[in-house]
Amino acid sequence: MSTNVQTENKVPTNKFKAILWGILPLILLVAIITTIAKVGTGIESEPAAPIEVLNVEKITLNDEGIQLKVLNSGPEDVTIAQVTVDDAFWNADFSPSDTLQRFERGTVKIPYPWVQGDPHEIKLITSNGLIFTGEVAAAAATPEPNGKLFWQYALIGFYVGVVPIGLGLMWYPFLRRFSVRGMHAILALTVGLLFFLVIDTFEEGFEMASEAPGLFQGTGLVWFGALLSCLFLIAVDQSNERKLSSSSLEGRRVSNKIATGIGLHNFGEGLAIGSAFAVGEAALGTFLIIGFTLHNITEGVGIAAPLLKDRPNWKTFVTLALIAGGPAIIGTWAGGFIFNDTLAALFFGIGAGAILQVIYVISKMILKESEKRGLSPVSWLNFGGLTAGILIMYVTALMVKF
């Protein structure tokens, strides 16, 4: 009896010791870091040059002049001592102050009479003599958010996203006439379309990452977003596999995944269009609308491909068009009103990961069906479909790039 009591008393004691040993290293780590931060390393040496980093996040032009949104992403406080526009010194108002602490954002208002269509260069000179530059390629008044502009941007996103994908889905009755091998070729074509999209999405993400403040590690955000979104969707897909009761449900699930991945990509297209109009490049914005509209028609074919064994109603197609095209509307709003390079890089990464997961699912579907019917998964017909998908996206992308 006494032995049992002693054993029961030892169990809580052992648990307490285990918890203590688990927490103790963390406590010591915090203490060491705090000590180093307050006391220093003991090495007294001044840097050869001041370490200052000031990012110009956004430039706005209005009747009052030029306004800059800036971020101090460096390790030290930054004091803006002088401001020049086109190599001429100008007075400026600073909010909240001309001195920005680490990670602090501020606004610089310059009463400069900018000229419509002319390029302008703004230089911010710190108290230590470092110069940070912001450029306006072609001056134009920055659109101010209002109800009319809100709906105009929504209409642009609708034209770019929902309409062309809806037109692509209208090929569904024609695609149903294909044989099993033909269906596999269409699925391979879809993989080709998505393969091009994932590369394009990564490129756009890295471009946004290069413009983002180095503090936020934009390139890492692209990779992390892609990896985590891909693995997350694979995990969700595997957990839902047991719930599928028919191949038609599987086809609809894959179509929804394709639409979601394409939707995230089209969000980026909306960002590009909205940003072009926001900085006054209306000609570029119009050109992007035409190019993206032609480019996105083929995406509807890719969404329809997994549904060839099913007979979905019109509501299914409307839903898929909205899932894939609707984000273009949101992207146009974001690009025109609240564009942020860091968040854009993250969203592009998430979109790339989603598209990669869809490529994995469709490839697995082709392999499974081919094995079931005794067909070659890498036939010349499938290879031709894959190649055709890449070429279609490449050729239509030329209308946007050039």
N, C-alpha and C positions, 0 to 999 in steps of 0.2 A: 504493500500500500504506500509506504513512504517513498519507495523507488519511483512509483508513478507520479507522485506529487512533485518530486525533484525534477523529473523529466518535463512535466508541464511547465514548471517555473523556468526551465532552461530555454524552452522554445521562444517565449517572448523576448528573452534576453538576446538570443542569437539573432532574431529578426531585427532587434534594435541595433545591434552591432553591424549587421549587414547594411541597414539603411544609412547608418552613420558613415560607414566606409564608402558608400555610394555618394553621399553629399559632401564629405570632407574635401575631396579633390576639387570640386567646384568652388567651394568656399575659399580654398587656398588660391585657386586660379584668379578669382575675382579680386582677392586681396593683392596679389602680385601685380595685376594689370592696373589697379587703382593706384598703387604705390608708384609704378613707373610713370603713369600719366601725371601724377602730382609732383613727384620729386625729380623725375627724369632718369636718364641712364647713367648720369655721372660724367658723361663726355661733354665738355664745354667747347663747342665749335660753332661758329656762325656759318650759315650756308653761303656759297660763293655768290648766289643771286637770290633775291626774294622769290618765294614759291607762291605765285598768285595765279589763279585760274578764274576767268570771268566769261561765262557763256551768254551770248546774245540769243535768247530763245525765240523772240518774236519781234518783228518790226511792224508798227502800225502807222499809216499815213492818214491824216485828217486835216480839217481846215485850220487847226491850231498848230500844225507842224508835224514833227516826227516823234513817235513814242517807241521806246525800246523796253522790252521785258528782259531782265538780266538775272543770272543766277551765279552766286559765288560758290563754285564747286571745288575750290582749293582748300588747303589745310589752314590758311591764315585769313585774317580779316583783310578786306580790300577797300581802299578809299579811292573813289573816282575824283581825280583832281581837275581834269580838263576834258573838254569834249570838242571834237572838230567834225565838221561836215564838209566834204569835198576840200579838205586841207585848210579850211577856214575855222578859226576858233569861234565857238558860240556859247552863250550862256545856256544853262539847263537847270531844270527843277528835278530834284531827286526825292523819291518816296520809297521807303520811309526816311532814308538818309543817304548821304553820299558815301557813307561807310557801311559796308555789308559784312555781317558776320558769316562764319562758315555755314553753308547750306541755306543762306538767307536769299530770298528773292527781292528784287527791287524794280522800280520803274524810273526811266529817264525820259523826261519830256523836253524836247528841243523845239523852240519856236522858229523853225526854219522854213522859209518859203520854197518848198520843193516844187519842181517843175514837172508837169504831166509828161510821162514818157521818157524822162531823162534818168540816167543811172545816178545813184548817189552812194557815197561811201561815208560811213560814220565810224569815227575812231574814239574809243574811250581810253584815256591815259590815266593810269593810276599814280598815286603819290610816289611810287617807287620807279616810275618811268616806263612801266610795261604798257604795251598798246594792245587793245583788243578791238577787233573790227567787225562791223556789220555792214552788209551790202544790200542795196536795192537795185535789182537789175533794170527795171523799168517802172518809174514811179506812177502810182495810181492810187486813188482813194480806197482805203480798206473798207469793204462792205460792212455796214453795221447791222447786227441782227435785228430783224423785224419780221412780222408775220408774212409779208409778201415774199421776202427772200427765203424764208423758211420753206414755204410751199414750192418755190421755184427750185430750190435744191432737192426737195423731195421728188419733184417731177423728173429732174435730171437723173437721180438715182433709179427711179422707176424705169426710165428709158434704157438706162445702161444695164440694169440687173434683171428686172422681172420680165420685161418685154422680150428681149432676145432669147432668154432661157425658155420662156413660154413658147416661142416660135420653134425652138429646137425640139421641145417635147411633142410638138405636132407631128413629128416624123414617126411617132410610135406605131400607128397602124401600118405604115410601110415596113418598119423593122420587124413586125410580127410575122411577115411572110418568109423570113429566113429559116433555114434548116438548123439543126443542132450545131453543126459546124459553123454555120453563118452566125448563130448567136454567140458562139465562143469568139468568133472574129470581132464581133461588135463589142464584146466585153474587153477583148484585147485592145481594141481601138480606144475604149474608155480608159484603160490603163495608160495608154500612150498620151491621151489628153491630160490625165492627172499627173503623169510623170513630168510633162513640160510645166504644168502649173506649179508643182512643188519646187522645181528649180527656180522658176520665176518668183515664187513667193519668198524663197530664201534670199534671192538677190535683192528684192525690194526691202526685206528685213535688214539685211546688212547695210544697205544704203541709208536707211533710217538710223541704224545704230551708229554709223559714222558721223551723223549730224547731232546725235544725242550727247549730252555732257558725259565726259569720260568717267565721272563719278558713278554713274548708274550702270556701267559696263554693258552697253547696248548689245554688243556681239554675244556676250554670255546670255543675255535675256532671250535672244533669238534661239540659241541652241537649247537653253533650259525649257523655254516654252514649247519648242518642237518635241523634245524628248518626253517631257511630262505629259503633254496632251496626247501624244501617240500611245504611250504606255497606259494612260488612264482609259483611253477609248478601247484599247485591246482588252484591258481588264473588264470593262463594262460589257464588251462584246462576248467574252468568254462566260461571264456570269449569266448572260441572257440566252446563251445557246440552248440550254436545257428547257427554256420556256417556249421554244419554237415548236409549233405543232404541224407546220406544213412548209413546203418550199416557197409558196406564195408569200408567206409572212417573212421568210428569209429574204426574198427579193425586195420586198418593200423596205425592210430594215436596211439593206445595202443601199437602196436608192436614197433613203433618208440620210444615211451617212455621207454619200456622195454629195447630196445637196448641202449638207452642213459644211463639209470641207470646202466646197466651191463658194459657199456663202461667206466664209471667213476670208477667202481670197478676194472675193468681190468687194468686201469691206475695204480692203486695201486700194482697190481701183477707185472706190468712192472717195477715199482720202486724197488720192492724187488729183482727182477732178476738183474737189472742193478747195484744195490748197491752191490750185492754179487760178481759180476764180477769186480766191481771197486775196492773192497778191496782185491782182489786176491783169493776169495773163489770160484774157478772155479767149483769144485766138487759140492758145494752147488747150484751154479747157474744152472748147468746141471740138478741136481735133481729137482729143482724148475720148470724148463722148462717141464720136463716129467710130473710132478705132475699137474701143471696148465693146460697142454694140455688135459690130461684125464678129469680133473675137469671141463673144459669149454665146453666140447662137449654137456653136458646136458643143457647148457644155450641156445643153438640154438633151442632146443625143446620149451623152454619157450617163445622165441621170435616168433616162428611160430604159437603158439597156438591161438592167437587172429585172425589169418588170415584164419582160417579153413572154414569160410563162404564165403571167397573171392577166386578169382583166380588170384593171382598176377603173374607178369611175372618174368623172371630171373633177370632183373635189380633191382627189389624190393629186392630180396634176397641178391644180391651182395651189395646193399646199406646198408641193415640191418647188414650184416656181417662186413662191414667196420665201421659202426657206433659203433657197440659193440666191435669189435676186434681191430680197429685202435688205440684207446687210449693206448693199451698195447705197441705199438711201441713208442709212445711219452713218456710213463712211463719208458721204458727201456732206452731211451736217457737221460731222466731227472735223473734217478737213477745212470746211469753210468758217467754222466758228471757234473750235477749241483744239486745234491740231497740236499734238505733242509728239516729238520724235521718239522719246523713250517708250511711251505707251504704244506707239505705232510699231516699233521694233518688236515689242512683246507680242502684240496681236498677230503680226506676220509670222512669228515663230509658232504660235499656237495654231495658226492656219496651216502652216507647213506640216506640223505634226499630225493634224487631223487628216490631211490629204494622204500622207504616208500610210496612215492606218487603213484608209480606204483602199489604197493600192494593195496592201497586204490582204485585205478581206476579199477583194475581187480575184486576185491571183489564186488564193486558196479555193475560191469557188470554181474557177476554171480547172484547177488540178483535181478537185473532188469529182466534178462532173465528167471529166475526161477519163478518170480511172473507172468510174462507174459504167461508162459506155464503151470502154476499151479504145479510146481515142488518144492520139498524141497531144499532150498539152502544149508542146512547142512545135506546132505544125507550121508549114509555110503560110497557111491562111492566117493563123494567129499572129505570126511574125509580121505579115503584111498589114494586119489590122493595127498592131502596135506601132509600126513605122508610120502608117497613115495618120494615126492620132497625133504623133509628135509633129509630123510635117504640117498638118492642118493648123495646129496651134502656132507653129513657128511662122507660117506664112501670114496668118491673120495678125500675129503680134507685130509683124513688120509695119502694119498700118498704124500701130500705136507708137512704135519706137522711132520711125522715120517719117 
